[in-house]
Amino acid sequence: MLGILENHHSFRSWLPKMERVTFDVSMVHFLLMFGYKLFSLYYPLFLVSIGLSLVDIGGVYLITYSSIAFFSLVINHYIHKFDPVLIAVGGISGYGIFSCMMLVGQNIFIFYAAQIVLGFSAAAWMISLKLMLMESGPEKCGSGFCWFYSMPHYAAAIAPAIGGLIIWKFGFVGVFSASVLVHLVNALYAYFRLSADSGLLKKGSLPRKGQNMDRSRLAGALKILSHEKYISILATSLFSALMLVGMYRAFLVIFLESVSHEKETIIQIISIASIIYLPVSFFTVKIINKLKTYEVVHKGIMIEGAVSIFLAVFSSILNFFGILAVLIADSFGVLLADVGTSSLLSRKLKDHHEEASTIDTIISTFFPAIGSLAGGIMISMVGYQNTFMYMGLVVFISASISFFCFSRK
């Protein structure tokens, strides 16, 4: 399998132009998500099956994503001292360890310890891979992140179907075992390919072992951002959108099932939406660099809010194609928001890419974690539709105000 991946140059030739570092980082991300998404789609349903309440499910996601945010600060310290490639490989290996822990059994201690291992692993690979993208100096920063953030959708096009077949034949023991194998192969691929790419990076300072660490760098980066005009307004709209994303991650499948959509149908729709997402991402790569960075962020957030409102109003009458359109629109909105945020941080903190990568990772994980817990509480109190309606309105209105302010700068 590694030999096939090494001979990928002909595969690159028919894709839109992509720099070598961007391709390799994106391929590592794809394999990582493929191994994870073999079972992740079924995870909320699995948690319900073992007796967890909606609030409990929100708590599980809170533990995982809060761990990512916490360990991001730890990784930020060591990213200055060690080769980011080794940290990325460690993070990928951690996903395999997580799957191994799930194989051991559903003992409550092992279960929650596994969520923390997953959080540490995610922080390690996110910061490392984003840092490599920022330092690779692509001609168009937005397109590099667009490819990076598209990989989970490509993985989702095939992994859930394969994972579902494995679960049907061999149960969760089989799917977790397959996940371990994928992550092992990916860790080896990442080590050899990204190590070869490290010499192409903009700073040319990898590995960093022995480099002195300025403990005030993160605080300095935050200070630079705080001086940006209207940054607090943009942060408010972005944080509310990420909370909504956290609600979707934890409860969308359960929500669709609650309005009489069959589980098998939902899985089919998600897989088809991910396949259709391929041309959508090609289109996004072409248009994203024609927009100002703040426009990309705001358009993504507004789409996310509008989709949530639409889903809340029409969820009970949406057919197969209606849900498909909603999922594609939601993925497009999240992609724009993610790409815009990463590109904005990379440009504003061009001399602090380690800190930019860390801040980006904390933002993109901590607020969805809060959203997953808040979603469980809100849904228990006011129901699915009202929760998505209220959050959608907050997101859309705050993004509209922020966009108006930035367009007048």
C-alpha positions, 0 to 999 in steps of 0.5 A, a space after each residue: 500500500 505504501 508503494 502505491 502511495 509513493 507512486 502518486 505523481 500520475 494521480 496528481 496530474 489530473 487534479 487542479 494544480 496543487 503544490 507538493 507539500 499541500 498534496 502530501 499534507 492533504 493525503 495524510 489528512 485523507 488517510 487519517 480521516 478515512 481511518 477515523 470515519 470508518 466508525 465515526 458516523 455511527 458513533 452517536 448512535 453507538 453512544 445512544 445504544 449503550 445508554 447515554 442520554 443526549 446531555 451525556 453525548 454532549 459531555 463526551 464530545 466536550 471531553 474530546 474537543 476540550 482535550 484538543 484545546 488543552 493539549 494544543 497549548 502543550 503542543 505549541 510549546 514542543 512544536 518550537 523544539 521538535 520536528 513537526 513531522 514527528 509530532 504529526 506522526 505521533 498524533 496519527 499513531 494516537 488515533 491507532 491507540 484510540 482504536 486499540 483502546 476501544 477494542 479492549 472493551 467498553 470499561 468506563 475508565 478506558 472509554 473516557 481515557 480513550 477520549 483524552 488520548 483522541 484529544 491529544 492526538 488530534 491536537 498534535 496532527 492538527 497543529 503540525 499539518 496546519 503549520 506545514 501548510 502555512 510555512 510551505 508558502 503556497 502561492 494561494 494560501 486559501 487554495 491550500 487550506 481548501 484542499 486540506 479541509 476537503 479531505 474529510 469529505 472525500 473520506 466520508 464518501 467511502 469510509 462509512 460504507 466500508 465501515 458499515 459493511 465491516 460492522 455488519 460482518 464483524 461488529 465493532 471489533 472488526 471496524 476498530 481493527 481496520 482503523 488501527 491498520 489504516 492509521 499504522 500505514 498512514 503514520 509510516 507514509 506521513 513520516 517518509 513523505 513529510 520528512 522529504 517535504 520539510 526541506 521545502 518549507 518557507 522558513 527552512 528551519 525544520 527540525 527545530 530541536 534545540 530551538 529556544 522557546 519564547 513563552 510570550 509568543 502566544 500572548 504576543 500573537 493574541 495581542 496582534 490580533 486584538 489590535 485588528 479593527 472589528 475583530 471582536 465582532 468577527 470572533 462573536 459570529 465565528 464562535 457562534 457558528 462553531 458552536 452550531 457546528 458542534 451541535 451538528 456533529 453530535 446530533 444531526 444524524 439522531 435528529 434526522 432519525 427522529 423525524 422519521 428518516 431511516 438510518 440506512 437512508 441517512 448514511 446513503 445521503 451522507 455518502 452521496 453528499 460527500 461524493 458530490 462534494 468533490 466537484 464542489 471543492 474544485 469549484 471552491 478552489 477556483 473562486 476562493 482566491 478571488 474573494 477577500 479573506 474576510 469575505 470568505 469567512 463571513 459568507 461561510 458563516 452566513 451560509 451555515 446560519 441559513 442552512 440551520 434555519 432552513 433545516 429547522 423549518 422544513 426538516 419534517 417534509 424534506 425528501 431524500 434530495 432535500 436533505 442531500 442539498 442541505 448537507 452539501 450547502 452545510 459542507 460548503 459553508 463550513 469549508 468557507 469558514 474554515 479556509 477563511 479563518 486559517 488563511 486570515 490567521 496565517 496572514 495576520 500572524 505571518 511571523 508567528 505561524 506556530 501560534 497561528 496554527 495553535 490558535 486556529 486549532 483551539 478555536 476550531 475545537 473548543 467552541 464546537 465542544 461547548 456547542 455539543 454540550 449546549 446542544 444536548 441541554 437545549 435539545 432536552 429543553 426546547 427540542 431539535 427544531 427550536 435549537 437549530 432555529 435559534 442558533 441559526 438566527 444568532 449565527 446569521 444575524 451576527 455574521 451579517 453585522 460583522 460583514 457590514 462592519 468589515 466591508 466599511 473598513 
